[in-house]
Amino acid sequence: MTEDIDWGFKCLNDNLSWSFTRLDETLQGIISELGKPHRFLRPELFRDGNKWCALYGADLQAGIAGFGDSPADAIEAFNREYIRKIDPTGGRAAGRWGQSNGSQLIADD
């Protein structure tokens, strides 16, 4: 009887461990997505010839822009360009905007 209870607790513990691991991975993905520059800067998204453009600023010369074949491609290009301009190390060092893990920028409060 004790062995059955021990086995039941082991199964419960394994299931909870797996569930918490999946939950942590999901939350990390959400946090990573929310930390991307386009989420807090909200660049303008428009067609420019045969490409899509995500532009933050008055114009292409003064602002930060990303181009792509689709709106999603333009947004990803914008995120890369923003990080390149703000943090020339490509997100591998702390800068004015806080810590970065290479795929997201974490703004300081």
Contact map, one row per residue, 1 for C-alpha under 8 A:
1111100000000000000000000000000000000000000000000000000000000000000000000000000000000000000000000000000000000
1111110000000000000000000000000000000000000000000000000000000000000000000000000000000000000000000000000000000
1111111000000000000000000000000000000000000000000000000000000000000000000000000000000000000000000000000000000
1111111100000000000000000000000000000000000000000000000000000000000000000000000000000000000000000000000000000
1111111110000000000000000000000000000000000000000000000000000000000000000000000000000000000000000000000000000
0111111111000000000000000000000000000000000000000000000000000000000000000000000000000000000000000000000000000
0011111111100000000000000000000000000000000000000000000000000000000000000000000000000000000000000000000000000
0001111111110000000000000000000000000000000000000000000000000000000000000000000000000000000000000000000000000
0000111111111000000000000000000000000000000000000000000000000000000000000000000000000000000000000000000000000
0000011111111100000000000000000000000000000000000000000000000000000000000000000000000000000000000000000000000
0000001111111110000000000000000000000000000000000000000000000000000000000000000000000000000000000000000000000
0000000111111111000000000000000000000000000000000000000000000000000000000000000000000000000000000000000000000
0000000011111111100000000000000000000000000000000000000000000000000000000000000000000000000000000000000000000
0000000001111111110000000000000000000000000000000000000000000000000000000000000000000000000000000000000000000
0000000000111111111000000000000000000000000000000000000000000000000000000000000000000000000000000000000000000
0000000000011111111100000000000000000000000000000000000000000000000000000000000000000000000000000000000000000
0000000000001111111110000000000000000000000000000000000000000000000000000000000000000000000000000000000000000
0000000000000111111111000000000000000000000000000000000000000000000000000000000000000000000000000000000000000
0000000000000011111111100000000000000000000000000000000000000000000000000000000000000000000000000000000000000
0000000000000001111111110000000000000000000000000000000000000000000000000000000000000000000000000000000000000
0000000000000000111111111000000000000000000000000000000000000000000000000000000000000000000000000000000000000
0000000000000000011111111100000000000000000000000000000000000000000000000000000000000000000000000000000000000
0000000000000000001111111110000000000000000000000000000000000000000000000000000000000000000000000000000000000
0000000000000000000111111111000000000000000000000000000000000000000000000000000000000000000000000000000000000
0000000000000000000011111111100000000000000000000000000000000000000000000000000000000000000000000000000000000
0000000000000000000001111111110000000000000000000000000000000000000000000000000000000000000000000000000000000
0000000000000000000000111111111000000000000000000000000000000000000000000000000000000000000000000000000000000
0000000000000000000000011111111100000000000000000000000000000000000000000000000000000000000000000000000000000
0000000000000000000000001111111110000000000000000000000000000000000000000000000000000000000000000000000000000
0000000000000000000000000111111111000000000000000000000000000000000000000000000000000000000000000000000000000
0000000000000000000000000011111111100000000000000000000000000000000000000000000000000000000000000000000000000
0000000000000000000000000001111111110000000000000000000000000000000000000000000000000000000000000000001100000
0000000000000000000000000000111111110000000000000000000000000000000000000000000000000000000000000000000100000
0000000000000000000000000000011111110010000000000000000000000000000000000000000000000000000000000000000000000
0000000000000000000000000000001111111011000000000000000000000000000000000000000000000000000000000000000111100
0000000000000000000000000000000111111111000000000000000000000000000000000000001000000000000000000000001110000
0000000000000000000000000000000000111111110000000000000000000000000000000000001001100000000000000000000110000
0000000000000000000000000000000000011111111000000000000000000000000000000010011000000000000000000000000000000
0000000000000000000000000000000001111111110000000000000000000000000000000000000000000000000000000000000000000
0000000000000000000000000000000000111111110000000000000000000000000000000000000000000000000000000000000000000
0000000000000000000000000000000000001111111000000000000100000000000000000000000000000000000000000000000000000
0000000000000000000000000000000000001111111100000000000100000000000000000000000000000000000000000000000000000
0000000000000000000000000000000000000100111110000000011110000000000000000000000000000000000000000000000000000
0000000000000000000000000000000000000000011111000000111100000000000000000000000000000000000000000000000000000
0000000000000000000000000000000000000000001111100001111000000000000000100000000000000000000000000000000000000
0000000000000000000000000000000000000000000111110001110000000000000000000000000000000000000000000000000000000
0000000000000000000000000000000000000000000011111111100000000000000000000000000000000000000000000000000000000
0000000000000000000000000000000000000000000001111111100000000000000000000000000000000000000000000000000000000
0000000000000000000000000000000000000000000000111111000000000000000000000000000000000000000000000000000000000
0000000000000000000000000000000000000000000000111111000000000000000010000000000000000000000000000000000000000
0000000000000000000000000000000000000000000000111111100000000000001111000000000000000000000000000000000000000
0000000000000000000000000000000000000000000011111111110000000000001111101100000000000000000000000000000000000
0000000000000000000000000000000000000000000111110011111000000000111100100110000000000000000000000000000000000
0000000000000000000000000000000000000000001111000001111100000000111000100110010000000000000000000000000000000
0000000000000000000000000000000000000000001110000000111110110011110000000000010000000000000000000000000000000
0000000000000000000000000000000000000000111100000000011111100011100000000000000000000000000000000000000000000
0000000000000000000000000000000000000000001000000000001111110111000000000000000000000000000000000000000000000
0000000000000000000000000000000000000000000000000000000111110110000000000000000000000000000000000000000000000
0000000000000000000000000000000000000000000000000000001111111110000000000000000000000000000000000000000000000
0000000000000000000000000000000000000000000000000000001011111111100000000000000000000000000000000000000000000
0000000000000000000000000000000000000000000000000000000000111111000000000000000000000000000000000000000000000
0000000000000000000000000000000000000000000000000000000011111111000000000000000000000000000000000000000000000
0000000000000000000000000000000000000000000000000000001111111111100000000000000000000000000000000000000000000
0000000000000000000000000000000000000000000000000000001110011111110000000000010011000000000000000000000000000
0000000000000000000000000000000000000000000000000000111100010011111000000000110011000000000000000000000000000
0000000000000000000000000000000000000000000000000000111000000001111100000111111110000000000000000000000000000
0000000000000000000000000000000000000000000000000011110000000000111110001110110000000000000000000000000000000
0000000000000000000000000000000000000000000000000011100000000000011111111110100000000000000000000000000000000
0000000000000000000000000000000000000000000000000111000000000000001111101100000000000000000000000000000000000
0000000000000000000000000000000000000000000000000011000000000000000111111100000000000000000000000000000000000
0000000000000000000000000000000000000000000010000001110000000000000111111110000000000000000000000000000000000
0000000000000000000000000000000000000000000000000000000000000000000101111111000000000000000000000000000000000
0000000000000000000000000000000000000000000000000001000000000000001111111111100000000000000000000000000000000
0000000000000000000000000000000000000000000000000001110000000000011111111111110000000000000000000000000000000
0000000000000000000000000000000000000100000000000000110000000000011100111111111000000000000000000000000000000
0000000000000000000000000000000000000000000000000000000000000000010000011111111100000000000000000000000000000
0000000000000000000000000000000000000000000000000000000000000000111100001111111110000000000000000000000000000
0000000000000000000000000000000000000100000000000000011000000001111000000111111111000000000000000000000000000
0000000000000000000000000000000000011100000000000000000000000000010000000011111111100000000000000000000000000
0000000000000000000000000000000000000000000000000000000000000000010000000001111111110000000000000000000000000
0000000000000000000000000000000000000000000000000000000000000001110000000000111111111000000000000000000000000
0000000000000000000000000000000000001000000000000000000000000001100000000000011111111100000000000000000000000
0000000000000000000000000000000000001000000000000000000000000000000000000000001111111111011000000000000010000
0000000000000000000000000000000000000000000000000000000000000000000000000000000111111111111000000000000000000
0000000000000000000000000000000000000000000000000000000000000000000000000000000011111111000000000000000000000
0000000000000000000000000000000000000000000000000000000000000000000000000000000001111111000000111000000000000
0000000000000000000000000000000000000000000000000000000000000000000000000000000000111111111010100000000000000
0000000000000000000000000000000000000000000000000000000000000000000000000000000000111111111000000000000000000
0000000000000000000000000000000000000000000000000000000000000000000000000000000000010011111110000000000000000
0000000000000000000000000000000000000000000000000000000000000000000000000000000000110011111110000000010000000
0000000000000000000000000000000000000000000000000000000000000000000000000000000000110011111111000011111110000
0000000000000000000000000000000000000000000000000000000000000000000000000000000000000000111111000001110000000
0000000000000000000000000000000000000000000000000000000000000000000000000000000000000010111111100011000000000
0000000000000000000000000000000000000000000000000000000000000000000000000000000000000000001111111111000000000
0000000000000000000000000000000000000000000000000000000000000000000000000000000000000110000011111110000000000
0000000000000000000000000000000000000000000000000000000000000000000000000000000000000100000001111100000000000
0000000000000000000000000000000000000000000000000000000000000000000000000000000000000100000001111110000011110
0000000000000000000000000000000000000000000000000000000000000000000000000000000000000000000001111111000011110
0000000000000000000000000000000000000000000000000000000000000000000000000000000000000000001011101111100011110
0000000000000000000000000000000000000000000000000000000000000000000000000000000000000000001111000111111111000
0000000000000000000000000000000000000000000000000000000000000000000000000000000000000000001100000011111110000
0000000000000000000000000000000000000000000000000000000000000000000000000000000000000000011100000001111110000
0000000000000000000000000000000100010000000000000000000000000000000000000000000000000000001000000001111110000
0000000000000000000000000000000110111000000000000000000000000000000000000000000000000000001000000001111111000
0000000000000000000000000000000000111000000000000000000000000000000000000000000000100000001000001111111111100
0000000000000000000000000000000000100000000000000000000000000000000000000000000000000000000000001111000111110
0000000000000000000000000000000000100000000000000000000000000000000000000000000000000000000000001110000011111
0000000000000000000000000000000000000000000000000000000000000000000000000000000000000000000000001110000001111
0000000000000000000000000000000000000000000000000000000000000000000000000000000000000000000000000000000000111
